[in-house]
Each structure stands twice: as C-alpha cells, then as structure tokens.
Amino acid sequence: MRVLFSILMLVLSLNLFSQEKEITDKPKSLIKTQAQRAKEKAQKAPITSYKIYSIERDTIILDTTLSIKKDYELNFLRKDLFGLMPFPNEGQTYTTLDFGLTNFSPFPEFGFKAKHMNYIEANDINYYSVATPLTELYYKSVMEQGQNVDALITLNTSKNLNFSIAFKGLRSIGKYINQLSSTGNFRFTTSYNTKENRYGFNFHFTGQDLLNGENGGLTQPEYFDDNDPLYDNRPRLQVFLIDAKSFLKGKRVFIDQTFRINSKDHQNNLLITNQLNYEHKVFEYNQATISSTIGINGSPFNRFGAASLNSNINDQTFYDKLYNKIGAIYENKALGKFQFFVENFIYKSFSGIDKTVGNIIIPGQLQAVINTIGGQYDYRKNKFNGTVVLSNSISTQPLRNLDANLTYTINPKNSLSFQYQNISKSPNNNYILNQSSYENYNWYNSFKNEKINNLSVNASTQWVNASVQFTNLNDHLFFQDTKNQVNQQLVTPQQYSGSINYVSFKIAREFKYKKWGLDNTFLFQKVDQKDTILNVPQITLRNSLYYSDYVFKRAMFIQTGITINYFSKYYANDYNPILGEFFVQKDKQIGNFPMLDFFVNARVKQTRIFLKAEHFNSSMTGNKFYSAPNLPFHDFMIRFGLVWNFFQ
C-alpha cells in the first residue's frame, strides 16, 4: 500500500510539473488583472494601515487579536459594560451602577434618556482609513427566537476618500411576557482630505429605530423570589403590562469640515471650521390594554393612574434639532491652536395641541434658539496633550460650559490625565414639558439650570490603572415616584434644592503568569446628601481568571476561564416606560448577588469565536438577581458569538 501510494504521488507530481512547464512556456501577460493587483496590495499592506478614528481625531489601529477585553466587548453595545447592569433581554436598557459614566452636555436634550442607551449618538460614530476594503461581521445569539448581527464594510476609493456603510440589527423575544426587542441601526460615513490636507471633512448619516415591549415588571415578585419550580417557566410569571411597547426612531445628518486659508502648511496657519448636526426623533409609548390585574381574581386597576382613554393609548413626542458651529483657528506649531467659535442651537419638541389638565395649561410644543460664543485652546507637543474649552450663552436661555483636559505621557506605558468640567446645564425637554393620555403625566415646569462641577484624575501605568472622581451637583433634576397607592407608578420631575457630593475610586489590574491571567476591576462610590436622591452601589467589581494557549500546531489561539460580576445592595432606580426614564424609588433594594460566566474563546487568523455559559450560577444562589427593583435578570443560558474581519 505504501509503495502504491508513493508511485501515485510521484505520478501526480510529474503531471503537475509537466503542466506547470507547459504553462510557463506560454507568453505571460504583462497586464495584471484587478484581482491580482488587489491581492498584491493586500499582501503588502500592514495592519497599521487600517485606521479607525473619532470626530475628535483620536486614532486607533484595527485590532484583530483576542484578549479578555474583547470578551468584555462582545455585547449589543459593542463596548465594555463594567458599571452597567443589563436588563433581562438583549436590546433593552441598562441600570447605571457607575455614576461616573454619566456624560453632561450644557445644551437641553430631548430626554427619554433610558431609551437612548442603545441609540448611537454623533460622538459614537467612527470614521475609517483603510489600505484595502475591510469587512467586519459581528454575530451573537440572543435570549429567545432571534439574532443580533452588526455588519460593516469600508473602503478607500483613493488615499484621501473613504466610505463606510454599516447596519446593526437585533430581534429577541426574551424569556418573560411582552419583552420583545426589535432594533435597527443604519450608519453611512464618508471622509475626505485634499492631498496637502488643506480641506477635509467627515460626514455621516444614521437611521435608527428601537422597539421594545414594555411589561412593567412582575406583579408578584415573591413568586420569583421563593424559587417555586412552577415559575421556572418564566412566562408563567404575571406582569403589569401585557401589550405595551415603546418606540424611538431617529435620523441624523452630520458634517464636520475644516479649511486652511493658507495654501501651504506653515509654522503659522489660519483655519476655518464648521460643524453641523441636524436630527429628527420620535418617541412613542403605545398601550392597547389600560388596566392591569394582580392574580387570577384580582380587581383591574390602572398602573399609571387615571387616563383620558379607555384603551389604545398612543403618546407621541416629536423632536427636531439643528446645531451649527462656526470657528476660526490660529495654529502655531510651537504654541498650539487658538480657536474662537460661535454656536447656534435650535430645537423644537412637539407633542400635540395645547390642553388643560386641572387648572394648568399644557402647551403642545416647546422650542428655543440658543446662541453661544466660546474659545478653545489645544496643545499637543512632546509629552503633553491638553484642551481647554469655554463657552457661554448670549441668548435669553442661559448655559455655560468649561471643560479642561490634560494628559501627560511619561513613556509609552505610563501616563497621567486630568479633567475638570464646570457646567450650567439647561434642563432636558421632558423635564419641562410632557403630554400624555395619563393625567398624572402632564406637566409644564420652569426649572433652574443644573450646576455640575466634576474633577477626575486618571493614572494609566504598566502596573495598575486607577482613577478618582469628585462631582458636586446643585439644583439636580431627577424623576421620582409620587404614588399614593400600592402598585401604582406616578412619576414626576423634581429639582433638588440641596447639594449632592459624589466621590469614586476605581482601580484595575491584570496579572499574568505564564499561560494564566487574572483581570480585576474594582469600583468604590460614596454619596454625601441630606436626602436619598442619587443612589449608587458602594462596591462594584469584576474578576476574570483565564487560561490562554495555542493549539492545533499554533493554528488556533484559545482563552477559557470564569468571570464574576458583583455589586453591593442599594436602592436602584426603577424604570418607567411612559417616559423612557429611570426614577428614584425607596421601596426595594437590589444587588449583593454574584453573576458567574464561563467562557471558551478562540481566534483563527482574523476570526474570533466566543462561547459563553452566562450566569451559570443562577440556580445556586436563589432568585435574588434583579436588573431593576421588580425586573429580574436573566437565568443561565449558553450563547455563541463571532467577530470576523475580511481584508480584500
């Protein structure tokens, strides 16, 4: 058999050799095909020629490696979720455990902030510069009956012109009644720079729609808490709302452009900048069946109080925003960039016609024009990288913003950064005005600006990453439940007249020994306030112990291990679907339960494969796990994920 096999291989080799000789005898074409040129270009292009950058021009190189950080980012938001507690179904909102994740803008926003957790904002959009066409495919299985896919294609038609198109789609029914998530996020970008970088622009368009079933939580959470096997089938647990849903839809056109007046780049340059952002949004709350019941023979009642309709509530709020910023920059290569700018911010929020509730007239719309002037200084040289922005309103609606950032890079492995922010923030629209078919959800308020002082210090070193944050809040706006009956939810906006002081300390360190790794993140938070307005868990942590190695003759790289997430017990904010907002409650604490995940991840060339047993300890700890005060986290489940990069 061996002799026969050897003879066969020899014959095949001779045959192939003779065929190759025949081919080589033919005259070769001097004209390369397009496929051949693309293949040669791809072979020559290093990974450093595939760049991703933000609107602030922060640039990173495409990373196709497999690390524990990649495991943390395999989720619907495509980012590390430390400090966020997911709701039970993919595509729902998140409870914020780390108050330091809150971003503050001086301009009034649309509101419905909890609904925006899955909404891609203008600052979240990435732009690209690639040597050859690049495709990235993301896939992850969901809780029940559906999939989550995110596909991106980007290419440079020339060195200076790039296009990208991407779509993220999700459908997941979930494990509980009326918990459907069905979302779509479309993105299109283009970037252009002239050969000598005299003119450049970034443009993007987004179209997004986020649909969620809103069940209002469990009517009898004690059935869940008691570990009754009858309710292991989660659809048997009764919820407050059986057919309610919320819907957020938005379209945005954004352009950011810069033009250098002098034709050549010199030591001193003068530039003109412009940024334009137009966005249209719609938030809708729909509830066909108004009444709720508790138990089989329970009496019907209205979860959100008296309503003007007996069925088919359909509250809608429309929003249009136009932001335009024009600036002039003087650049000195030694001293930095000095910018003067003016901003024009126009918005209109429309809910319907004027209506009277009690003795209060609730207008159908809210609109304003805000103009500001400001300056910005940028310095990037040697080991220092700093930016200072100062702006102030010159219109009747006051606001103010001072934002200073400084980073000192000691060496490539060690750096220190400082940030200070002082804001007088105009209230979001839904604090001022809201119209609803529910009588208690109609208001027209006049609130003061929120005053926010925030200081943070970050150290990123080869030994440990640590940060400290101090925040002072005055005239803080929040939503609070003012119900006077059990099982009702009457949420209204409030402004706290006192002062709130927040401090946090966060430390992260990864230990490695041979093929083993231990990644640790610890967060401590403390709030000083007379009343319980700002509630956060005192301790939040995550630890991952894992093993890494090459297998199959180094054709595959694997990582396998266990991750634990934990946060201490506290009065977490509850969620209201009519407003798409979290609100302060003092009835129930959640937390003090571990969540354990076992994972096996692998990398083959540019493909990363993820297999995870999520919350596998759910049956061991008892049913204490909640994402919100009356909304449980998901049980044990096995999920599969994939991230695949194609270079053409």
WONORNOR-V140647 format. One record per run of one state. SS is the DSSP state (A for helix, B for strand, O for the rest). FROM is the first residue (numbers start at 1). TO is the last residue. Records with the same first field share a line. If there is no record, write none. Layout:
SS->FROM-TO ; FROM-TO
This chain:
O->1-1 ; 26-33 ; 45-46 ; 50-50 ; 54-58 ; 62-67 ; 73-83 ; 87-93 ; 97-98 ; 102-112 ; 119-121 ; 125-126 ; 130-133 ; 142-146 ; 159-160 ; 173-180 ; 194-198 ; 214-217 ; 219-220 ; 226-228 ; 232-233 ; 237-238 ; 240-243 ; 261-267 ; 290-290 ; 293-300 ; 303-306 ; 308-310 ; 333-335 ; 351-354 ; 358-359 ; 363-364 ; 382-383 ; 394-399 ; 412-413 ; 426-428 ; 435-437 ; 442-442 ; 445-449 ; 461-464 ; 482-490 ; 514-515 ; 529-538 ; 552-555 ; 568-569 ; 571-573 ; 577-580 ; 585-589 ; 591-594 ; 605-606 ; 615-625 ; 629-630 ; 633-636 ; 648-648
A->2-25 ; 34-44 ; 47-49 ; 68-72 ; 99-101 ; 113-118 ; 122-124 ; 221-225 ; 229-231 ; 234-236 ; 429-432 ; 439-441
B->51-53 ; 59-61 ; 84-86 ; 94-96 ; 127-129 ; 134-141 ; 147-158 ; 161-172 ; 181-193 ; 199-213 ; 218-218 ; 239-239 ; 244-260 ; 268-289 ; 291-292 ; 301-302 ; 307-307 ; 311-332 ; 336-350 ; 355-357 ; 360-362 ; 365-381 ; 384-393 ; 400-411 ; 414-425 ; 433-434 ; 438-438 ; 443-444 ; 450-460 ; 465-481 ; 491-513 ; 516-528 ; 539-551 ; 556-567 ; 570-570 ; 574-576 ; 581-584 ; 590-590 ; 595-604 ; 607-614 ; 626-628 ; 631-632 ; 637-647
